[in-house]
Structures are given as C-alpha cells and as structure tokens.
Amino acid sequence: MSGCKVSMVSYTNAARAKRVLARYGYSSEIRRLPHIGPEGCGFVLEVQSECSRISELLTREGIPYRKAQEERDMSW
C-alpha cells in the first residue's frame, strides 16, 4: 500500500498531527529519523494515505511540517 511520509518540525508537532489525523480517521506512526540534518529535530509521521490529503488537513489545522513525500509499500 502506498502512503505518505511527512517530515515534522518537532516531536511535539508530530504528536499534534497524529492526534488530528486520528480525528479524521487516519492511523499514523511517528518515527525518529536515523540521522539529524542541519534543520534540527528528525521526526517523520508515516500515514497510509495520499500526501495531498494529509497536507491539506495539516495546513487546515495549522500544524507546521517541512515536506510530505509519497512512499510505496508502507506496510506496518
């Protein structure tokens, strides 16, 4: 199944996003990135849904994120 990986600004915002997406019926997982880039914190929110929909919901709810990227075969 395809999904979306959303690079988050902080763990706090990843947790907020997880709660918001759950309200809309989306299951998600917060993962720590294996390396921390120059931007600071390294967390990604993995959701089994299209990135366009997830980006729309996060923007509507005022939750900042860095980028959303489509992924294939996200099986948990």
Buried (B, 14 or more C-beta within 10 A) or exposed (E): EEBBBBBBBEEEBBBBBBEBBEEEEBEBBBBEEEEEEEEEBBBBBBBBBBBEBBBEBBEEBEBEBBEBEEBEEBEE
